[in-house]
Amino acid sequence: MSDDKKQAALDYHALPIPGKLSVELTKPTATAKDLSLAYSPGVAEPVREIARDPENAYRYTGKGNLVAVISDGTAILGLGNLGPLASKPVMEGKGVLFKCFAGINSVDIEVNAESPQAFIDTVARIADSWGGINLEDIKAPECFEIERALIERCNIPVFHDDQHGTAIVTAAGMLNALDIAGKAIEKASIVCMGAGAAAIACMKLLVSCGAKPENIVMLDRKGVIHSGREDLNEYKAMFACETSKRTLDDAIDGADVFVGLSGPGLMSADHIRKMAKDPIVFACTNPDPEIHPDLARETRPDVIMATGRSDYPNQVNNVLGFPFIFRGALDVRATRINEAMKVAAVHAIKDLAREPVPQVVLDAYEREGMSFGRDYIIPTPVDSRLLERVTSAVAQAAVDSGVARKPYPSHYPLKSIEDVYG
């Protein structure tokens, strides 16, 4: 980033008021009567009602529209382990996106924990404060243990977006890319470069969408994850395969799909040349992908390419998913975000990319036209229809799969943020 852009980013966060979020009042406070209702003695009445029935917290407090964005700062964006306090700008930023795209209030919590168990215990003890928990920027493999334990201990949705948000958007784009290439997901050979939280979640969700585990080759820093290795944790071991392949050069030969969630420049022109006809390449490392889109297209004009970058077509962007997934989960008071809800989000995002693009989206991207095809397999983040489609699909899946505590809302589908409270 240039010096001017660095300074602009710092100024944005510092001026005119430090930070990106503030607290707003939802009730009048102009008179003594208002204040007596807001605090003592009036506040005693909802306290008694909640003590009588804890579900009344959703009626008398903001719990039902409040998500905690929680991190230990061990895997901040592409910056690594810089500690919990350094993660605060990112967590505030996540709160901005929750509010902007789905009308959800949030609070960021940075936990300085000496162990995964300490983190789990800390969050579990305060979990009743919120309607949902978004875990963020926690390194693998600890993130798997933390999420799994909190899902079991909490009676609200717990969702590690670095895993599942990336997986949902990747799977949506992948299904469309495979369709355009005329390839069936059940038969597609997939190479995944990377074996961290996002990579493992992506492969698991692709399997839920129809991919065959035996057709997936995953690589970490030591090469192909194969059944002969004895250095695999339980999460990598799920994708250990019987194969003589040991390197990316071996694995990529004839592959239909490459998914990169690893590091910049790890895929070369020689690698992409070896892929099958109409190769699908999701090079998602940011800001510098595994292979630059220009090099990929120059080497293979038939490539269907996606990256994590906003300046190229087909951006794999988590904001297409997490705000609306939580909106749907909160609105039916789901106890968790399960596989059925994730798959429903995948198909809602996938299907939206196949519909005509509204003029407001074209104007935002200064484009005369955009339509379903090689350069448009994923909707753009500014497409307001995501609120309607993804939220509705997730809420319905929660009801159908038995994790909802409220029926499908009568004010659905949502057309705008103003519809949130119907």
N, C-alpha and C positions, 0 to 999 in steps of 0.2 A: 504494500500500500504506500502511495506517495506521501510525502510529508504533509501536503495540503489536505489530503483525505484523512490522514491520522488526526490532524488538528481539528478537522470538521467533526470527526467522530467524538473526540474528547469534548468539544464545545457543545455538541448535541446532548451529551449526557450531563454536562455541568451547568449549562445556562438555559433559561434564567433561574431555574430551580434545580438543584441536584437530583438526579434520578428520573425515572420515566413514569412513575405511578403515584397517585395520591388517593386518599380516602374521601368519599363523598357521602353526604347526608341524604337519607331517603325519606325523612320525616320532618315536619316543621319544628323549629326550635325558637320561634320568635317571641314567645310569651312564657310567663311563669307556669301557666297550665301545661304548655307543650313540654317544658323541662320536667315537670312533675310526672308526666306520663313517660317520658324518655328514660328517666332514672327513678329516684325515690320520690313518692311511694309506689308509683304506677308499675314500675318494673317488677314488683313482687308478684303481680298476677300471672304473667307468662312464666315466671320462675316456678310457681306452684303447678301450673299446667304441664310444664316439661318434667317436673319431678313425678307427677302422676302418670305421665305417658311420654317417654323419651321421643316418640315420633312427633310430638308437638314442637320440637325444636325446628322442624322444617316449616311449621306454620308461623312461628313467632320470632324466628331469627333468620339471618341470611345464610344459614348452613346449606340450604338446598341449591344455592347458586354460587357456592364458594369452593374453589379448588386450591389446594396447597401445592406449590411448585418447590420440590425439595431436592437438594443436592449435597454431596460431600466434596464436590470440586475435584474429584480424582480423574475426570476425563472431560475437560472443558472444551467444547467445540473441537477444533483441531489443535488445541494448545496443550493438552495433557493435564497432568496432575499439578495444579497451581493452588490447591487448597480451597476450602469452602468460601472464605470471604471474597476471593477473586472471582468466584462463580456468580456473585450477586448481580452484576449487570446482565448476565445471560438469563438468570431466573426472573429478573424484572422484565426483561424483553419478552420472555415467554408469557408473562402476565399481560403485557400489552397485546399480544396476539390473541390470547383467550378473550379479552374484552372487545377488541376490534372486530374479530370475526364471528364470535358466538355470544357476545353479551355476558360472558362469565367473569365474575369477580375472582381475584386470586390474591394470595399472600405468598411471598417467597420465604423459604426457610433454609438456611445454610447450616448444616450440622457438622460440627467438629467432633467426629467420633473416632475412637481409637481402634475400633474393629467393626466388621459388618454386624455382629450381634449387638454392639452398643448402638449402632445406627438404627437397627430394627427396633430395639427396645425403646429408644427415644421417640421415634415416629409413632409406634403403636400406642404409646401412652397418651399422646396428644391427638390421635386420629379422629376422635369424636368431634373435634372442632369444625370439621369440614364435610362437604358433600362428596369430595373425591380427592385423590392424591396423584399428582403427576411427578414421577421420579425422573430426574434429569442428570445427565453428565456424571454418571457413576461407572467406574471402569469394570470391565469383565475380568474374571468370572464372578466377582463379588455381586455385581448387579443382578445376576440370576438368583442367587441365594436371597438377596434382600427383597426382591420383588415377590418371590414365591412365599417367603415367610410373612410378609405384610398382607398379601392376599388372604392368607389363611387366618391371620389374626385380626384383620379389620373387616367391618361389615359395610364398607363403602368401596367404590371402584379404586383400584391401585393399578397404575399404568406407567410402565417405563417407556417413554416415547422414543428414546434413542433406539430401542429394540423394535417396538411394534409399529410406531408411526412410520419409520423408514420402511418397514416390511410391507405395510398396507399400501403405501403409495407405489413402492416398487412392484408389488404384485399386480396392482391395477394397470400400470403401464406395461408390465410384462405380458399380461393376457392380451392386451391390444396389439402389442408388437408381434407376438406369435401369430395372432390372427392375420395381420397384414402380411407376414412372411409366409403364410400358408402352412404353419407348423402346429402340430398338436402338442399341448403341454405334457401329455402323458408319454410322448415319445422324444421330447426335446432333451438333448444332452447339455448339461449346465455346468459351467465352471465358475466357482465362487472364489475370488481372490480376497482373503480376509477371513478371520474366524473369531471375531469379537462379537459383542452383543448384537449389533445391527445385522451382521452377516448371518449369524446363527438364526436369528429371528426371521430374516428374509427367507432362508431356505426352509425353515419349518412352515412358514405360511404358504410358500409355493407348493409344498407337499400337501397342505390342506386344500389348496386350489387344484390339485390334480397331478403335480409333478411326481415322478417316481424317485424315491431315495437312491435307488441303484443307478440312476442316470445323473447323479450329482457328484462332482469332484470338488472338494473344498481344499484350499491351501492356506497355511499360515506361514510365519517367517521361516520355518524349517522345511517348507515344501508341502507336497501332497499329504493330506491326512489319511493315512492308510491303516489297515488293520494290524500291520506289523509293528507299529510304533507303540512304545511303552511310556511316552511322555504326555499323554493326552488327558485332559480333565474330562469329567463326565459329559460336558456339553459338546466338546469337540468330538468325543468318542461316538456320539450319535451319528456322525457323518463319516466315520472311518469306513473305507471301502476296500474290498479285495481287488487290488490293482497293482500292476507293475509300474505304473506312472509315478514319477517322483518329482517332476518339476512342472512349472507352468508351460514350458515348451512342449512337454509330453502331453499334458492335460488338454491343451487348447487345440490340438490337432483334430480337425473335423467337428469341433464343438458348435452347437447351434447358438448358445448363449454364454456371454461373459458378464458376471456381476462383480464389480470391483468396490470393495469397502475396506480398503487397505492403505495405500500410500501413493503419492504422485509418481507418474512416469514408469510404473512397474509393468505396463503392457507396451510392447513395441510394435512397430509396423510389421515386423516379421511374424509376431504372434497373431495379429489380426488377419494376415494373409492366409494363415493355416486354417482359419475357421470355415465352416460350411457355407453354402450359398445363403444370401440374405442373413448375414450374421447380426445378432442382436447384442449390443454392447451397452451396458449400464455402468459407466465409469463415474462413481458417485463421490469419490474423495474430493473435498473442498479445501481451498479454492482451486488447487491444481489436481485434475483427475488422473486416473491411471494411464490414460492416453488422451491427448488433446483431441477434441472433436474435429478440428481441421485436418490433423494428420490421419485420423481414422477415416474420414470421408475421402481424402485424397488417395489413401491406400486401397480402400474398399468402397467404391461408390454405391454399392448395394447395401451398406450398413444401415441399420436402424439404431440410432444413437440417443442415449439419454445421459445427463450428467446432473450434478447437484447445483450447477451454476444457473443464474437467472439471465445471463447474456447469451445463452444458446437455447435452441428448442428443447422441449421435453425435460423440464426441470423436475427432478425428484425432490419435492419439497414437503416436509412434514406438516406444514400449515394447511395442506389439503385435507388432512385427516384429524389431528388431535382436537382442534376446537369443537368440531362437529360430533366427534365420537363422545367426548365428555358431555356435550349439550344433550345428546340423545340419552346417554346413561343417567344424567342428573334428572332429566324430565320424567323418567319412569322410575326414578329412585332405585336404580340397579345396585345390587350388592357387589357386582364385579363386572369387568369387561372380559367376556369369554371369547372363545374361538368363533362362535357363531356370529357375534357382533363384529369381530374383525373381518371375517369373510364378507359380511353384509356391506361393510364400508368399502372393501375392495371392489365389489361389483357395482356399488353406487358411483364410485369415482370412475371406474372403467366405462360404465354406460354413459355417463355425462359427456365424456370425450367424444362420443359418437354423435352427439346432437349438434345442431347448428349453433355457432358461436354468436352471442349477442353483440350488438354494436358497441355497447359500453366497454366490453372486453377488447374489441378491436381498437377502439380509441385509446385505451390505456396502453396498448402495445404499439400504437401507431402503425397498425397493419390494415391493409384494405380487405384482406380475407384470411381466414384460418379455418381449416376443415380437417376432419379425421383422416389421418394418413401418417406417413413416415416422420414428418416433422410436427405432428400434433397427436400424440398418443396419451397425453395426460392433460387434464384441464389446467388452466392457469390459476394461481392463487387469488386473483381478483374476481373470479367468477362467483357472483353472489348466489348462484343456484346451488352451490355446495352446501350451504346452510340447510336448504330444503331437502336435498336428496340424501346426503350422508346422514344427517340427523335423523330423518324419518326411518331410514333403513336400519340404523343402529338401534333406535328405540323399539322398532317392531321385532328385531331379532332378540332383544333382551326380553320382551314379553313372551315371544314364542319359545324361547329356551328356558324360561322359568326363573330368571334371575331378577325380574322386575317386581317391585313392590307396589307399583301403581299401574293402572291400565294405560294403553296407548292414548296420548293426550288428545282431547277433543279439538284443540286449537291448531293441531298439525294439519298439513305441513306448514312449517314456518317459511314465510316469504322474506322477512327482514328481522333485524335485531329487535325491532319494536314489538314483534309477535311473541317474544320469549315468554312473557307472562300472560299471553292470551287474553 
